[in-house]
Amino acid sequence: MAEFSIIETYFNRQPHAVDVGIGDDSAVIQPPSQQQLVICTDTLISGRHFPTDTAAHAVGWKSVAVNLSDIAAMAATPHSILLALSLPSIDHAWLQGFSDGLYACCEHYGVSLIGGDTTQSPHLTISVTALGWVAPQTAVTRSNAQVGDLIVVSGTVGDAAFALQHLGDPLQQRLDYPTPRCVLGQQLNGLAHSMIDISDGLAQDLQHILTASHCGACIELSQLPLSTRVQALPLVEQWQYALTGGDDYELCFTLSKENYQKLLQRHPDVQTTVIGQIIAQPQLQFMYQGQAQSLKLNGYQHFASE
Amino acid sequence: MAEFSIIETYFNRQPHAVDVGIGDDSAVIQPPSQQQLVICTDTLISGRHFPTDTAAHAVGWKSVAVNLSDIAAMAATPHSILLALSLPSIDHAWLQGFSDGLYACCEHYGVSLIGGDTTQSPHLTISVTALGWVAPQTAVTRSNAQVGDLIVVSGTVGDAAFALQHLGDPLQQRLDYPTPRCVLGQQLNGLAHSMIDISDGLAQDLQHILTASHCGACIELSQLPLSTRVQALPLVEQWQYALTGGDDYELCFTLSKENYQKLLQRHPDVQTTVIGQIIAQPQLQFMYQGQAQSLKLNGYQHFASE
């Protein structure tokens, strides 16, 4: 089976809203009027970003989800993806599961697969590029956190890292099927001052906001939103999972108290938790029930051992 | 050294024409007014798309060039790229050479690196996504070839395949540093009926036009544009390289005689060669000095052995 047949068989569902889709040298899209293009790319390597025995369906879902999370973190509306799939051999059951999972995530979030490339490689590698749209000058970056801003996270943090250590646990759903916060991201357009998605651990990703915004943060550890299963652990383990666990794909954002009230009024159902506040001193400080805590933390780092 | 340091050290040159560039969750771009977005992605695998001992600088150049070639094949103007780089370890000399080559190609063609992802992987894998712009409804696809169209190719074909068999030959420059025909692609906007870039061999890529356009082609083998070194080979070998050799990154396009005259009048310096004509019968026919030739050809196919 040739590359063309793989695309024809598994990746040829009709995309919406493209002038030219899969099967030409490039895809062609009409930008909506008065919108800026938001674009990102993220790679999943088998054995590094997911256990090698992860179900193909989950790998397909996740490869889309992690990219939509980056679009959401800009407060943009996702539109479409391109897939660069490098795989060791033709495994039809795997390709069926992978493509089903990929399309399931696409359909759930209203995006289309509009192009890609399939190649043979010794190691399973999936790079997805995601596109979205945002009104001019409204994209929320990492660099505009303001002193006094509330620091807020969506959902619960640390679940995926817990699941990675406890394969078979019900929380494995959170590891295998991350849920990019696409709706919340768009709700925060015009409200959030800064935002990032949590992929390498809350502490490390929040630090990117602090560095880019030239400020610090004070986090109240008792406020970290945790799943019941993580809450059952000793405190220090809870914090370790919540602050350094990768693969959450929740949003961490900062905004004024007034804007947070607006968010809650407009969308009473949002699942968000205030975990601290932006401060002027360029440090990441931790408190527990009012007491300063000294924590040594390391988020996930590619190549960190080198 | 962490992922962030690699990006900071090697991939942080200032992009032009972006609202948000490298260092945030996504890049943000203002589309030019009245333009459609053209986007593609192509992957290079070490040992498959380039010999493992290829100079890092050439790998960097080529990973951009093959993608710009896909933008050119739509008659679009290239704008920017994203890089998904997966590499086994931190090799500073390699990274310096690779990033220098990548930026050299970017600068030559006036595009910016605006985002990406760097990960550790057992196998060197480079996926680039390229973006360009084109006036509405003017993108040239594979599916609009007209009976009677001239079939034209740019440059010379078969050089890269020849070089792959003769490493160290002067033609290796054509293998290592392909030259996407970005200027010609734009000159063909409004003139060409159909177009493709030649990456898997002229015969196979032309066949994509024929299939998409529901027509056939008659090729005059004596007209194939060949380098002096390929011309020195026996005829059948010449044809083999020219028709089935991959990695040319030349353009193959079809257009009316009138439009080809317009192209030559507007741009007398274009290096293009008429090699045949579009016919109604859905076949790819070969002639040599007026005599029909029966050739068995196979272009490059990923997974073709399976």
Chai-1 contact restraints between the chains, C-beta under 6 A:
chainA,res_idxA,chainB,res_idxB,connection_type,confidence,min_distance_angstrom,max_distance_angstrom,comment,restraint_id
A,M1,B,F303,contact,1.0,0.0,6.0,A-B,restraint_1
A,M1,B,E306,contact,1.0,0.0,6.0,A-B,restraint_2
A,A2,B,Q301,contact,1.0,0.0,6.0,A-B,restraint_3
A,A2,B,A304,contact,1.0,0.0,6.0,A-B,restraint_4
A,E3,B,H302,contact,1.0,0.0,6.0,A-B,restraint_5
A,V20,B,T141,contact,1.0,0.0,6.0,A-B,restraint_6
A,D24,B,T141,contact,1.0,0.0,6.0,A-B,restraint_7
A,D24,B,R142,contact,1.0,0.0,6.0,A-B,restraint_8
A,D25,B,D70,contact,1.0,0.0,6.0,A-B,restraint_9
A,D25,B,A73,contact,1.0,0.0,6.0,A-B,restraint_10
A,D25,B,M74,contact,1.0,0.0,6.0,A-B,restraint_11
A,D25,B,D197,contact,1.0,0.0,6.0,A-B,restraint_12
A,S26,B,V38,contact,1.0,0.0,6.0,A-B,restraint_13
A,S26,B,I39,contact,1.0,0.0,6.0,A-B,restraint_14
A,S26,B,C40,contact,1.0,0.0,6.0,A-B,restraint_15
A,S26,B,D70,contact,1.0,0.0,6.0,A-B,restraint_16
A,S26,B,I71,contact,1.0,0.0,6.0,A-B,restraint_17
A,S26,B,M74,contact,1.0,0.0,6.0,A-B,restraint_18
A,A27,B,I39,contact,1.0,0.0,6.0,A-B,restraint_19
A,V28,B,Q36,contact,1.0,0.0,6.0,A-B,restraint_20
A,V28,B,V38,contact,1.0,0.0,6.0,A-B,restraint_21
A,V28,B,A139,contact,1.0,0.0,6.0,A-B,restraint_22
A,I29,B,L37,contact,1.0,0.0,6.0,A-B,restraint_23
A,Q30,B,Q36,contact,1.0,0.0,6.0,A-B,restraint_24
A,P31,B,P31,contact,1.0,0.0,6.0,A-B,restraint_25
A,P31,B,L37,contact,1.0,0.0,6.0,A-B,restraint_26
A,Q36,B,V28,contact,1.0,0.0,6.0,A-B,restraint_27
A,Q36,B,Q30,contact,1.0,0.0,6.0,A-B,restraint_28
A,L37,B,I29,contact,1.0,0.0,6.0,A-B,restraint_29
A,L37,B,P31,contact,1.0,0.0,6.0,A-B,restraint_30
A,V38,B,S26,contact,1.0,0.0,6.0,A-B,restraint_31
A,V38,B,V28,contact,1.0,0.0,6.0,A-B,restraint_32
A,I39,B,S26,contact,1.0,0.0,6.0,A-B,restraint_33
A,I39,B,A27,contact,1.0,0.0,6.0,A-B,restraint_34
A,C40,B,S26,contact,1.0,0.0,6.0,A-B,restraint_35
A,C40,B,G115,contact,1.0,0.0,6.0,A-B,restraint_36
A,T41,B,L82,contact,1.0,0.0,6.0,A-B,restraint_37
A,T41,B,A84,contact,1.0,0.0,6.0,A-B,restraint_38
A,T41,B,G116,contact,1.0,0.0,6.0,A-B,restraint_39
A,T41,B,D117,contact,1.0,0.0,6.0,A-B,restraint_40
A,T41,B,T129,contact,1.0,0.0,6.0,A-B,restraint_41
A,D42,B,D117,contact,1.0,0.0,6.0,A-B,restraint_42
A,T43,B,A84,contact,1.0,0.0,6.0,A-B,restraint_43
A,T43,B,S86,contact,1.0,0.0,6.0,A-B,restraint_44
A,T43,B,D117,contact,1.0,0.0,6.0,A-B,restraint_45
A,T43,B,T119,contact,1.0,0.0,6.0,A-B,restraint_46
A,I45,B,T119,contact,1.0,0.0,6.0,A-B,restraint_47
A,I45,B,S121,contact,1.0,0.0,6.0,A-B,restraint_48
A,D70,B,D25,contact,1.0,0.0,6.0,A-B,restraint_49
A,D70,B,S26,contact,1.0,0.0,6.0,A-B,restraint_50
A,A73,B,D25,contact,1.0,0.0,6.0,A-B,restraint_51
A,M74,B,D25,contact,1.0,0.0,6.0,A-B,restraint_52
A,M74,B,S26,contact,1.0,0.0,6.0,A-B,restraint_53
A,L82,B,T41,contact,1.0,0.0,6.0,A-B,restraint_54
A,A84,B,T41,contact,1.0,0.0,6.0,A-B,restraint_55
A,A84,B,T43,contact,1.0,0.0,6.0,A-B,restraint_56
A,A84,B,S127,contact,1.0,0.0,6.0,A-B,restraint_57
A,S86,B,T43,contact,1.0,0.0,6.0,A-B,restraint_58
A,S86,B,T125,contact,1.0,0.0,6.0,A-B,restraint_59
A,I90,B,F303,contact,1.0,0.0,6.0,A-B,restraint_60
A,I90,B,E306,contact,1.0,0.0,6.0,A-B,restraint_61
A,G115,B,C40,contact,1.0,0.0,6.0,A-B,restraint_62
A,D117,B,T41,contact,1.0,0.0,6.0,A-B,restraint_63
A,D117,B,D42,contact,1.0,0.0,6.0,A-B,restraint_64
A,D117,B,T43,contact,1.0,0.0,6.0,A-B,restraint_65
A,T119,B,T43,contact,1.0,0.0,6.0,A-B,restraint_66
A,T119,B,I45,contact,1.0,0.0,6.0,A-B,restraint_67
A,T119,B,H302,contact,1.0,0.0,6.0,A-B,restraint_68
A,Q120,B,H302,contact,1.0,0.0,6.0,A-B,restraint_69
A,Q120,B,F303,contact,1.0,0.0,6.0,A-B,restraint_70
A,S121,B,I45,contact,1.0,0.0,6.0,A-B,restraint_71
A,P122,B,H123,contact,1.0,0.0,6.0,A-B,restraint_72
A,H123,B,P122,contact,1.0,0.0,6.0,A-B,restraint_73
A,H123,B,H123,contact,1.0,0.0,6.0,A-B,restraint_74
A,T125,B,S86,contact,1.0,0.0,6.0,A-B,restraint_75
A,T125,B,T125,contact,1.0,0.0,6.0,A-B,restraint_76
A,S127,B,A84,contact,1.0,0.0,6.0,A-B,restraint_77
A,S127,B,S127,contact,1.0,0.0,6.0,A-B,restraint_78
A,T129,B,T41,contact,1.0,0.0,6.0,A-B,restraint_79
A,T129,B,T129,contact,1.0,0.0,6.0,A-B,restraint_80
A,A139,B,V28,contact,1.0,0.0,6.0,A-B,restraint_81
A,T141,B,V20,contact,1.0,0.0,6.0,A-B,restraint_82
A,T141,B,D24,contact,1.0,0.0,6.0,A-B,restraint_83
A,R142,B,D24,contact,1.0,0.0,6.0,A-B,restraint_84
A,D197,B,D25,contact,1.0,0.0,6.0,A-B,restraint_85
A,Q301,B,A2,contact,1.0,0.0,6.0,A-B,restraint_86
A,H302,B,E3,contact,1.0,0.0,6.0,A-B,restraint_87
A,H302,B,T119,contact,1.0,0.0,6.0,A-B,restraint_88
A,H302,B,Q120,contact,1.0,0.0,6.0,A-B,restraint_89
A,F303,B,M1,contact,1.0,0.0,6.0,A-B,restraint_90
A,F303,B,I90,contact,1.0,0.0,6.0,A-B,restraint_91
A,F303,B,Q120,contact,1.0,0.0,6.0,A-B,restraint_92
A,A304,B,A2,contact,1.0,0.0,6.0,A-B,restraint_93
A,E306,B,M1,contact,1.0,0.0,6.0,A-B,restraint_94
A,E306,B,I90,contact,1.0,0.0,6.0,A-B,restraint_95
